[in-house]
Every structure is written in structure tokens, then in C-alpha cells.
Amino acid sequence: MSIFKGSTDQGCCSVLILFGIPRAWSQVLLGYLQLYNKNRIHGTLLWRVIQALSTFMRTAYQVVIALVLLSLVCKSEYLKGDEYVLDDSGQLIEIPLLVSGELTTPTLLVDIDGESCDFYEDDWCERYGGNSSCIGLPSEQCRPRWFASASGLVMTRSLPDSANSIGPSGLAVSTRSASASWPGGVDLRLGRWFGDRQEHAIEFIYWGVYNIGSSAQQQTGPTSGVLSRSDTVNNIEINWLYAPQTRPEFHQGNQRINWMWLAGFRFFQLEDQLILDVPSDSFVLQTTTNNNLFGGQFGGRFDWEIAPRMRFVVVPKFLLAGNASSNRATESGTTTADVRSPVDVFSWLGSVDTSVAWDVTERWSLWLGYRVVGVGNIAQADGQWPSTLPASAASLGGIATGSESIIHGAFAGFESRY
């Protein structure tokens, strides 16, 4: 029995063309149909194959139409990575990143297994803007957010005009004879960048220098004594940083000059101490002056890329502060006294750090520089020194402000970013 009759061939050809099969292919298929027309079983199987093929072609057309419509609605663009990486074969390849639309909000990354990617903890992503299982964000999204640094300091300070006095048994004393030395100190910093573009950061800073001073022999005839000086500097800061351009330590793009702003709270302490010891007369006079400056500061940071991975850095800051100043004078010998005199005044402070930084990698930097800190309208021990010794309690009372000092010295250290 034949399953295809006369005019049926023309109808079948039209159906095949309708389902997307070209006319030439349709005529070939009809030839095979006529060849198997005398065999009922073969003809039935071939008809089922044609039905399955037509169903597949119809589904394929529907998928293609859906993709075309989707492409018109969802516009995609390709972003090229700024760097190159090694593929599995060891060849350098550029990273293509496919992102739908513009990255104006945080984007959830999904790996090839369908699970979320933590691009902040992925080493590949932090260095190159994605990883082998992530599709997505530009490289600045994956930069290390935390930073910590440590530096060694060698600093000294300027001293006020000398105070002269006549001590026990006619001993002549000059406070300038006990000069300022160059002791060591430490500078520590910790901070973190925030936001999608990492434009904002908070940093905590501490630095200090200890035991700035020396001892000097005081001699007048048979009477002798020792005058000792010991000064301490402590500094604590909490700053907010704003980088409107980029983070210069990553050296990306053609921008060689960068500027960022800072504002925050600063506490600065300058404590200086003078001690005169005259053993022959069992006389000791100790004067300790303490300045505690605190208030809001503002400043910035200037970075200039002077060579590949080398930066010239300038960090100016200014502080207008309240100063809780005090002086304590103690005397022992033929007379005894213990007098403390406080005063509250406004003081000012300005500082500039100038350094050269070498960004060894994206995670490590080394630097060498010089720091200058000027502080004004403060009290110092030299200004409280009495002109005649032993001194009465009344002459040891009171405190004089209005002097200045410059603390300065070199520093060298490193920074880690993670």
C-alpha cells in the first residue's frame, strides 16, 4: 500500500519548505520517499524521521527569534582588561570582560558552577579584575582594600632661647647646654578603603619619638652639677581620605600626578623636662612642661610618578587645636616645693612629609623620606626655668606660653596592602 499519492508529493514538498528545509533538499527527500513507496515499513519510518526533523527545525527557529529579540532589549558591551595574563599554555592573552550595561552598582559574580564568587578574597581577581571562574568587574573593584605600614624614625627638635640662672654656691646654669639629640621612634599606620570605586578610606596613625635630649656638666669654681634634658613626642590621628582620581600605588593609565584630600582628628603631645642635680648641696630642681594639642585637621597627599613604579610623595597637614598645657616644678634641698600650673590656650601645628616611594608590587611598597612638624603657642621647660636657685614656691608658680618648636627628622619603612 502506498502512503503517498499523486498530488501528495507536491503538498509534502511545500510542507518541507515551510519548515525550513531548502527546495533542493525537499526534492531529494521526496525522491527517497518514492523509492521506498513500495515498502510500507520503510515509508512509515521515513515519515516519522521527517516529522521529527520538522519539529526540530521549528524549535530552532523559535530559539533564534527569541535570541534576536533579547539582544534588542538587553544591550551588552565588551570591556577589555587593562592587563595581560598567562593562560594554561603559558601564552600572554588579554582579558575580555563581558558586562551587561554600565557598572554603576555592585554586581554579583557567578562562577561556572553557579555559585557566588568572592572577588575580594580571590588572588586572581584582586590582581587582574576577575578569575578563571568569574565574569565581571573592572580591576579597581578587586584591588586590596586594607593597608598597613611601619616606619622607623630618627628625629630631633629645635629648642627655645636659653634660660640662665645662678644656682647654689654661685653655680652658673644655662639650659641651652643640654642640647637635643637624635633618638629613634616608630610610625605605625592602619586603614581600609571603602565603596565600589574605593574612593574613600579611613586611616589610623600613631608615631612617637622618645628621650630627645642630653646631659651637660655645669661647673663654676669648686661647685658642679649636671643638667639633663628629656623630651617626648606622641602623635595620634584618625583621618578620612578621599581619592577622586585613582590610587597612585597601582600605576594604571597615563595619569602621573594624583591628589587626594584628608580630614580628621589629631592629638599631639610635646613633653619636655629639665633636671638640675647639684650633689654637693643636695639640691635637685625638676621642671616638666606638657602640651596636649587636640582638634580637627585637614590636608592632602600629592603623588607624582617620577619613574616606573617610583613616586615622589608630599603630605601636608594643618591643625588648629586647643592646648591643655601644664607645668610642674619640684625642688628639694634647703627648701622644698611642688607646684603645678595649668593653662588652656589655642595652638597651631603644621606638618609636611616628603618621601620617595618604590612600589615593588601591587601589594608592597618601600619608602624613604623626611618629616617636618612645626608647633606654635606652646609652653616649654626653658621658659619656666627660674633665674635664682633655690627658688621660692611663688617664683616656681605660673606658666608662660607663646614659644615655638620644630620637630624634624628622617623616616624609612614599608607598606603592605591586602
Wavefront OBJ file of the C-alpha trace (Angstrom):
o trace
v 0.000 0.000 0.000
v 1.363 3.423 -0.901
v 1.428 6.134 1.757
v 1.976 8.941 -0.766
v -0.486 9.511 -3.637
v -0.090 11.612 -6.825
v -0.577 15.233 -5.839
v 0.546 14.425 -2.323
v 4.184 14.808 -3.429
v 3.696 18.494 -4.221
v 2.000 19.089 -0.856
v 4.797 17.337 1.038
v 7.387 19.451 -0.774
v 5.534 22.626 0.269
v 5.388 21.428 3.882
v 9.112 20.702 3.957
v 9.922 24.137 2.548
v 7.623 25.712 5.163
v 9.592 24.006 7.962
v 12.829 25.498 6.719
v 14.157 22.703 4.508
v 15.512 24.104 1.204
v 13.721 23.154 -2.038
v 16.679 21.113 -3.344
v 16.764 19.064 -0.130
v 12.980 18.653 -0.270
v 13.133 17.163 -3.788
v 15.876 14.743 -2.697
v 13.769 13.622 0.272
v 10.730 13.127 -1.981
v 12.868 11.006 -4.302
v 13.719 8.777 -1.369
v 10.045 8.660 -0.433
v 9.096 7.452 -3.929
v 11.941 4.935 -3.775
v 10.536 3.475 -0.553
v 6.912 3.906 -1.571
v 6.510 0.248 -2.347
v 7.711 -0.745 1.139
v 5.176 0.127 3.842
v 7.550 -0.288 6.787
v 10.351 1.822 5.319
v 7.933 4.514 4.284
v 6.416 4.746 7.770
v 9.866 5.090 9.415
v 10.927 7.755 6.956
v 7.744 9.726 7.601
v 8.469 9.718 11.335
v 12.019 10.954 10.686
v 10.637 13.816 8.595
v 8.171 14.735 11.366
v 10.973 14.797 13.975
v 13.189 16.861 11.685
v 10.448 19.398 11.042
v 9.763 19.719 14.776
v 13.477 20.318 15.462
v 13.737 22.991 12.774
v 10.657 24.783 14.073
v 12.101 24.817 17.620
v 15.448 26.082 16.330
v 13.740 28.953 14.533
v 11.869 29.891 17.702
v 15.107 29.953 19.706
v 16.835 32.129 17.106
v 13.936 34.602 17.060
v 13.946 34.747 20.877
v 17.694 35.474 20.966
v 17.320 38.248 18.390
v 14.550 39.889 20.423
v 16.581 39.516 23.642
v 19.608 41.147 22.050
v 17.482 44.150 21.113
v 16.256 44.546 24.701
v 19.452 43.761 26.639
v 22.385 45.624 25.169
v 25.754 44.100 26.048
v 29.157 45.578 25.568
v 32.656 44.181 25.853
v 35.171 45.761 28.173
v 38.784 44.896 27.688
v 41.020 44.281 30.695
v 43.881 46.664 31.340
v 46.371 43.852 31.766
v 47.501 40.561 30.279
v 47.709 37.188 31.968
v 49.211 33.793 31.255
v 46.828 31.122 30.040
v 47.235 27.399 30.734
v 49.683 27.039 27.855
v 51.908 29.858 29.124
v 50.890 32.389 26.439
v 50.109 36.036 27.184
v 46.463 36.816 26.485
v 44.343 39.928 27.014
v 41.422 39.569 29.399
v 37.979 40.154 27.797
v 35.325 41.067 30.327
v 31.655 40.807 29.338
v 29.472 43.154 31.315
v 25.802 43.903 30.701
v 25.325 47.653 30.736
v 27.434 50.039 32.825
v 28.749 49.078 36.247
v 27.123 51.800 38.338
v 26.081 49.491 41.185
v 27.663 46.482 42.888
v 27.420 43.345 40.753
v 27.021 39.761 41.917
v 29.512 37.492 40.222
v 28.575 33.886 39.468
v 31.123 31.221 38.646
v 30.766 28.473 36.057
v 29.312 26.151 38.671
v 26.578 28.651 39.526
v 27.966 29.657 42.926
v 28.878 33.156 44.047
v 32.482 34.346 43.655
v 34.076 36.364 46.471
v 36.258 38.583 44.326
v 37.705 40.414 47.350
v 39.359 37.187 48.532
v 40.364 35.773 45.147
v 44.028 36.425 44.343
v 43.495 36.269 40.579
v 40.603 38.700 40.763
v 42.444 41.146 43.018
v 45.283 41.352 40.507
v 43.500 41.214 37.162
v 39.823 42.085 37.596
v 38.317 38.596 37.533
v 39.335 34.979 37.923
v 39.098 31.778 35.950
v 35.562 31.222 37.240
v 34.358 34.834 37.491
v 32.978 37.194 34.854
v 32.670 40.762 35.751
v 34.179 43.735 37.431
v 36.931 46.143 36.332
v 40.286 45.774 38.052
v 39.735 48.623 40.550
v 36.821 46.658 42.032
v 39.242 43.923 43.086
v 42.168 45.929 44.442
v 43.285 45.221 48.023
v 41.256 47.301 50.464
v 43.310 47.049 53.678
v 46.675 48.776 54.078
v 49.183 48.787 56.932
v 52.613 50.357 57.251
v 55.507 50.586 59.691
v 58.407 53.030 59.630
v 61.411 53.827 61.755
v 62.061 57.442 62.763
v 65.202 59.399 63.672
v 64.184 62.889 64.814
v 65.203 65.900 66.870
v 63.711 69.309 67.672
v 64.611 72.961 67.917
v 64.985 74.493 71.395
v 63.835 77.889 72.686
v 66.166 80.638 73.803
v 68.417 79.689 76.665
v 67.409 80.456 80.245
v 70.274 81.367 82.586
v 70.280 81.174 86.375
v 72.593 81.316 89.366
v 72.393 78.146 91.417
v 73.620 77.029 94.825
v 77.121 78.241 95.793
v 77.144 80.591 92.779
v 76.774 77.814 90.170
v 76.020 79.305 86.723
v 73.448 77.294 84.776
v 72.467 77.594 81.089
v 69.586 75.462 79.811
v 70.956 75.562 76.235
v 73.935 73.460 77.343
v 71.647 70.405 77.482
v 71.090 70.039 73.749
v 68.552 67.992 71.800
v 69.722 64.617 70.493
v 68.559 62.426 67.566
v 66.806 59.444 69.142
v 64.719 56.846 67.340
v 60.988 56.354 67.151
v 58.265 54.440 65.373
v 55.462 55.260 62.912
v 52.507 52.854 62.519
v 49.505 53.150 60.207
v 46.411 51.018 59.508
v 43.476 51.744 57.197
v 40.860 50.484 54.770
v 39.302 51.695 51.514
v 35.518 51.637 51.070
v 32.988 51.884 48.252
v 32.647 50.319 44.820
v 35.361 52.529 43.334
v 37.475 52.645 46.518
v 37.448 56.445 46.632
v 37.067 56.733 50.430
v 39.233 55.393 53.242
v 39.759 55.678 56.982
v 43.272 55.515 58.436
v 44.658 55.338 61.983
v 48.157 56.730 62.597
v 50.485 56.670 65.582
v 54.042 57.902 65.699
v 56.320 58.838 68.550
v 59.888 59.851 69.393
v 61.299 59.340 72.879
v 64.130 60.778 75.024
v 65.140 63.734 72.891
v 67.885 65.343 74.958
v 71.255 65.053 76.608
v 73.146 65.845 79.814
v 75.691 68.626 80.340
v 78.125 69.301 83.166
v 77.683 72.663 84.923
v 80.857 73.938 86.611
v 81.616 77.180 88.450
v 84.724 77.016 90.625
v 84.551 74.082 93.032
v 80.789 73.729 92.604
v 79.500 71.421 89.902
v 76.211 69.949 88.825
v 74.532 68.093 85.961
v 71.731 69.490 83.817
v 69.690 66.870 81.923
v 67.066 67.237 79.225
v 64.498 64.563 78.163
v 61.706 65.315 75.674
v 58.943 63.073 74.325
v 56.678 63.457 71.280
v 53.490 61.416 70.719
v 51.086 61.779 67.792
v 47.710 60.064 67.158
v 45.489 60.666 64.103
v 42.211 59.366 62.693
v 41.760 60.585 59.117
v 39.208 60.257 56.341
v 40.769 60.072 52.868
v 39.132 60.956 49.566
v 40.798 59.969 46.278
v 38.751 61.482 43.398
v 41.095 60.136 40.700
v 42.740 56.795 41.445
v 45.045 55.079 43.901
v 48.539 56.030 42.702
v 50.334 52.976 44.081
v 48.839 50.824 41.285
v 50.320 52.910 38.412
v 47.437 52.381 35.970
v 46.815 54.551 32.952
v 48.745 57.576 31.753
v 47.947 59.755 34.771
v 51.251 60.506 36.510
v 50.004 63.088 39.029
v 47.401 62.325 41.691
v 45.942 64.299 44.569
v 43.794 63.143 47.458
v 42.216 65.021 50.359
v 42.220 64.194 54.048
v 40.422 65.469 57.132
v 40.250 64.107 60.633
v 41.084 64.343 64.325
v 44.611 64.730 65.693
v 46.173 64.549 69.146
v 49.734 65.790 69.558
v 51.802 65.754 72.741
v 55.103 67.509 73.401
v 56.545 66.937 76.853
v 59.922 68.395 77.812
v 61.798 68.016 81.053
v 64.820 69.739 82.606
v 66.551 68.398 85.738
v 69.406 70.092 87.618
v 71.264 67.965 90.160
v 73.883 69.575 92.444
v 75.182 66.769 94.704
v 77.433 68.983 96.848
v 74.431 70.978 98.043
v 71.889 68.091 97.915
v 69.880 70.244 95.548
v 67.567 68.961 92.788
v 65.242 71.036 90.612
v 62.950 69.380 88.067
v 60.725 71.268 85.638
v 58.335 69.279 83.415
v 56.166 71.021 80.835
v 53.424 69.156 78.972
v 51.478 70.327 75.889
v 48.429 68.326 74.773
v 47.092 69.593 71.446
v 43.834 68.204 70.060
v 41.426 69.209 67.321
v 40.383 68.832 63.714
v 42.937 68.868 60.920
v 42.847 68.931 57.144
v 45.393 68.272 54.438
v 46.119 66.226 51.369
v 48.537 63.930 49.588
v 50.335 64.668 46.339
v 51.773 61.771 44.291
v 53.966 62.242 41.243
v 55.132 59.202 39.265
v 58.753 60.115 38.562
v 59.735 56.701 37.137
v 58.130 53.294 36.580
v 56.854 52.183 39.998
v 58.529 55.196 41.674
v 56.598 58.060 43.260
v 57.504 61.400 44.795
v 55.036 61.954 47.655
v 54.202 65.100 49.648
v 51.707 65.013 52.550
v 50.901 68.444 54.084
v 48.616 68.778 57.131
v 47.408 71.676 59.279
v 45.844 71.626 62.749
v 44.249 74.445 64.744
v 43.957 72.974 68.223
v 43.082 73.502 71.809
v 46.090 73.033 74.069
v 45.785 71.771 77.629
v 49.217 72.911 78.795
v 50.722 72.474 82.254
v 53.999 72.867 84.109
v 55.136 71.054 87.225
v 58.159 72.235 89.200
v 59.578 70.236 92.121
v 62.503 71.330 94.279
v 64.376 69.561 97.065
v 67.299 70.669 99.237
v 67.401 73.505 101.731
v 63.870 74.354 100.542
v 61.196 72.096 99.096
v 58.393 72.879 96.665
v 55.950 71.078 94.398
v 53.965 73.442 92.203
v 51.705 72.597 89.270
v 50.411 75.324 86.947
v 47.856 74.576 84.171
v 46.616 76.795 81.348
v 44.349 76.289 78.318
v 45.249 78.091 75.088
v 44.816 77.773 71.344
v 47.844 76.422 69.499
v 48.633 75.539 65.909
v 50.502 72.749 64.170
v 51.639 72.228 60.602
v 53.438 69.190 59.213
v 54.876 68.076 55.872
v 56.080 64.584 54.963
v 58.226 64.386 51.818
v 59.286 60.973 50.555
v 60.204 58.778 47.606
v 58.197 55.537 47.385
v 59.081 52.410 45.437
v 56.042 50.246 44.670
v 57.769 46.875 44.470
v 54.494 45.063 43.692
v 50.814 45.909 43.893
v 50.918 44.669 47.497
v 54.245 46.016 48.804
v 55.897 49.444 48.845
v 59.114 50.802 50.363
v 59.797 54.459 51.138
v 62.377 56.905 52.452
v 61.601 60.475 53.447
v 61.852 63.469 55.767
v 59.259 64.863 58.186
v 58.955 68.431 59.472
v 56.435 69.352 62.198
v 56.081 72.926 63.423
v 54.073 73.684 66.558
v 53.364 77.152 67.957
v 51.973 78.965 71.015
v 53.136 76.290 73.428
v 54.884 76.198 76.802
v 58.417 74.814 77.173
v 60.513 73.953 80.203
v 63.201 76.532 79.347
v 60.593 79.281 79.621
v 59.606 78.171 83.128
v 63.164 77.994 84.477
v 63.722 80.342 87.481
v 66.537 82.892 87.403
v 67.626 82.300 91.010
v 68.186 78.959 92.760
v 66.996 77.761 95.209
v 63.653 79.256 94.197
v 60.604 80.012 96.267
v 57.287 78.297 95.617
v 55.865 81.623 94.383
v 58.599 82.020 91.775
v 58.035 78.458 90.556
v 54.321 79.062 90.032
v 52.699 80.199 86.802
v 53.251 79.109 83.216
v 54.340 81.043 80.137
v 53.183 80.121 76.631
v 53.902 81.649 73.244
v 57.002 79.739 72.176
v 57.515 77.517 69.137
v 59.390 74.352 68.244
v 60.171 72.418 65.069
v 60.372 68.628 65.287
v 62.081 67.144 62.250
v 63.874 64.036 61.035
v 64.078 61.147 58.600
v 61.921 58.060 58.249
v 62.074 54.802 56.298
v 59.572 51.972 56.140
v 57.218 49.788 54.150
v 53.503 49.367 53.392
v 51.529 46.181 52.826
v 48.166 46.070 51.024
v 45.836 43.126 51.425
l 1 2 3 4 5 6 7 8 9 10 11 12 13 14 15 16 17 18 19 20 21 22 23 24 25 26 27 28 29 30 31 32 33 34 35 36 37 38 39 40 41 42 43 44 45 46 47 48 49 50 51 52 53 54 55 56 57 58 59 60 61 62 63 64 65 66 67 68 69 70 71 72 73 74 75 76 77 78 79 80 81 82 83 84 85 86 87 88 89 90 91 92 93 94 95 96 97 98 99 100 101 102 103 104 105 106 107 108 109 110 111 112 113 114 115 116 117 118 119 120 121 122 123 124 125 126 127 128 129 130 131 132 133 134 135 136 137 138 139 140 141 142 143 144 145 146 147 148 149 150 151 152 153 154 155 156 157 158 159 160 161 162 163 164 165 166 167 168 169 170 171 172 173 174 175 176 177 178 179 180 181 182 183 184 185 186 187 188 189 190 191 192 193 194 195 196 197 198 199 200 201 202 203 204 205 206 207 208 209 210 211 212 213 214 215 216 217 218 219 220 221 222 223 224 225 226 227 228 229 230 231 232 233 234 235 236 237 238 239 240 241 242 243 244 245 246 247 248 249 250 251 252 253 254 255 256 257 258 259 260 261 262 263 264 265 266 267 268 269 270 271 272 273 274 275 276 277 278 279 280 281 282 283 284 285 286 287 288 289 290 291 292 293 294 295 296 297 298 299 300 301 302 303 304 305 306 307 308 309 310 311 312 313 314 315 316 317 318 319 320 321 322 323 324 325 326 327 328 329 330 331 332 333 334 335 336 337 338 339 340 341 342 343 344 345 346 347 348 349 350 351 352 353 354 355 356 357 358 359 360 361 362 363 364 365 366 367 368 369 370 371 372 373 374 375 376 377 378 379 380 381 382 383 384 385 386 387 388 389 390 391 392 393 394 395 396 397 398 399 400 401 402 403 404 405 406 407 408 409 410 411 412 413 414 415 416 417 418
